[in-house]
Amino acid sequence: MNPVQSRPGSYWRSNDQADIRLNTSAPEKPETIEVFDFDYPPGARLISIASLRFVNAGIFGESRPCSYDPETKWSGNVYRYGVYLSEENPDELRPVILQSHDDDVQGIIFPAYATDLWSVIAVGLLPPQLWDMCHTIMQYGSSMQKCAETRIYQAFAEGRLTKKELQGNTCIETLPIKPAL
């Protein structure tokens, strides 16, 4: 990906059909983007924007009926999706989904074993179907992250987090919930 800026001070965007907004309007072209890595150990990491090769865009398509009012149509165009292959390690291509929404961009990088699957999905689905697939994955990923954060906050508030050493590493252990008496 080679980000472009339409004019100084505007957001940098992907130069492909996905038109992903990259969260910065700085004068310098962004070089990295933070994504959630499902590989072990899972967590956030930075990947090179230049290493991303465009595969396809998830485009919402025509307006769709809303579930709460048949007269209202939902456009969904505020969410933009791009599927890419990360070429950071040429021996191990990894699929990436980027989601642009308002002034936020989020991404997921999948393990290398998912490359063949995502290559077929991204090219084989129509853009609105790819949009549905990407939107569902990103929504579930966000929900899972919020659930995990809530569990950690609750355990902290209840005093159930302890620090311990495990194989030379400092770890946080969550103690079980005490049964009510």
C-alpha positions in Angstrom: 0.0 0.0 0.0 1.2 3.5 -0.8 -0.9 6.0 1.2 -1.9 9.2 -0.6 -3.1 12.6 0.7 -5.5 14.6 -1.5 -4.1 17.9 0.0 -1.9 18.9 2.9 -3.7 18.5 6.2 -6.2 15.9 4.9 -6.2 12.3 6.1 -3.8 9.9 4.5 -5.8 7.1 2.6 -5.1 3.9 1.0 -4.5 4.2 -2.8 -6.9 1.3 -3.7 -10.6 0.6 -4.0 -11.0 0.1 -0.2 -10.1 3.8 0.4 -9.1 3.2 4.0 -8.5 6.4 6.0 -5.3 5.9 8.0 -6.0 8.1 11.2 -3.4 10.8 10.5 -3.2 14.0 8.6 0.4 14.7 9.5 2.7 16.0 6.7 4.7 12.7 6.8 3.3 9.6 5.1 2.4 7.0 7.8 4.8 4.0 7.8 3.1 1.6 10.2 -0.4 0.6 11.3 -1.4 -1.2 14.5 -3.3 -4.5 14.0 -4.5 -7.2 16.3 -2.4 -10.4 15.8 -4.2 -13.7 16.3 -1.0 -15.6 16.1 0.8 -16.7 19.2 1.2 -14.7 21.4 -1.9 -12.8 20.5 -1.9 -9.0 20.9 -1.5 -5.7 19.2 1.5 -5.1 17.0 2.7 -2.7 14.3 3.1 -3.8 10.7 4.6 -1.9 7.8 2.1 -0.2 5.5 4.4 -0.6 2.6 4.3 -4.4 3.1 0.5 -4.5 2.4 -0.6 -5.8 -1.0 -4.2 -5.1 -1.8 -6.4 -8.1 -2.6 -10.0 -6.7 -2.6 -12.4 -4.2 -1.0 -15.5 -5.0 0.9 -18.0 -2.4 -0.4 -21.4 -2.1 1.2 -23.3 -1.7 -2.1 -26.9 -0.5 -2.3 -28.8 0.6 0.7 -30.5 -2.2 2.7 -33.6 -2.2 4.8 -33.2 -1.6 8.6 -34.5 -4.2 11.0 -36.5 -1.7 13.0 -38.2 0.2 10.2 -39.0 -1.1 6.7 -39.1 2.5 5.4 -35.6 3.3 6.6 -32.6 2.1 4.6 -29.1 1.6 6.0 -26.2 2.6 3.7 -23.3 1.2 5.8 -20.8 3.1 3.7 -19.3 4.7 6.9 -17.5 1.3 7.4 -14.9 0.6 4.7 -13.0 -2.7 4.5 -9.9 -3.7 2.7 -8.3 -7.2 2.5 -4.6 -7.2 2.1 -1.6 -9.7 2.2 1.2 -8.6 4.5 4.5 -9.2 2.8 6.7 -8.2 5.8 8.1 -11.7 5.7 8.2 -12.8 2.0 8.4 -16.4 3.1 5.2 -16.1 5.1 2.4 -14.0 3.6 -0.3 -13.2 6.1 -3.9 -11.9 5.5 -4.9 -8.6 6.9 -8.4 -7.0 7.2 -8.4 -3.2 7.7 -11.6 -1.4 8.8 -12.0 2.3 8.5 -14.9 3.9 10.4 -15.3 7.7 10.9 -11.8 8.7 12.2 -10.7 5.3 13.4 -8.9 2.4 11.7 -8.6 -1.1 13.1 -7.0 -4.1 11.7 -6.6 -7.8 12.2 -3.7 -9.9 10.9 -4.3 -13.6 10.6 -1.8 -16.5 10.8 0.0 -17.5 7.6 -2.0 -20.7 7.4 -5.1 -18.6 6.6 -3.5 -17.0 3.5 -4.9 -19.5 1.0 -8.4 -19.3 2.6 -8.5 -15.5 2.6 -7.2 -15.4 -1.0 -10.1 -17.5 -2.1 -12.7 -15.6 0.1 -11.5 -12.1 -0.9 -11.5 -12.8 -4.6 -14.5 -15.2 -4.7 -17.1 -13.1 -2.9 -18.9 -10.1 -4.4 -17.9 -6.8 -2.7 -21.1 -6.6 -0.6 -20.6 -10.2 0.6 -17.0 -9.5 1.5 -18.2 -6.4 3.4 -20.6 -8.6 5.4 -17.9 -11.1 6.2 -15.4 -8.5 7.2 -18.0 -6.5 9.3 -19.0 -9.7 11.1 -15.4 -10.6 11.9 -14.5 -7.1 13.1 -17.7 -6.8 15.2 -17.1 -10.2 16.9 -13.5 -9.4 17.5 -14.4 -6.1 19.1 -17.0 -7.7 21.3 -14.6 -10.4 22.4 -12.0 -7.8 23.4 -14.6 -5.8 25.4 -15.7 -9.0 27.2 -12.1 -9.8 28.1 -11.4 -6.3 29.3 -14.6 -6.3 31.5 -13.5 -9.7 33.1 -10.1 -8.2 33.9 -11.5 -5.0 35.3 -14.0 -7.0 37.4 -11.2 -9.3 38.7 -9.1 -6.3 39.6 -12.0 -4.6 41.4 -12.6 -7.9 43.4 -8.9 -8.3 44.2 -8.5 -11.5 42.2 -5.4 -10.5 40.2 -2.0 -11.7 41.5 1.4 -11.4 40.0 3.7 -14.5 39.9 6.7 -15.8 38.1 6.2 -18.6 35.5 9.2 -20.0 33.7 11.2 -16.8 34.3 8.4 -14.5 33.1 6.2 -12.3 35.2 2.6 -13.2 34.7 -0.8 -12.0 36.0 -3.0 -14.8 37.4 -6.7 -14.4 37.8 -8.0 -16.2 40.9 -11.3 -17.9 40.7 -14.5 -16.2 41.8 -15.3 -17.1 45.4 -18.7 -18.7 45.8 -21.3 -16.7 47.7 -22.0 -18.0 51.2 
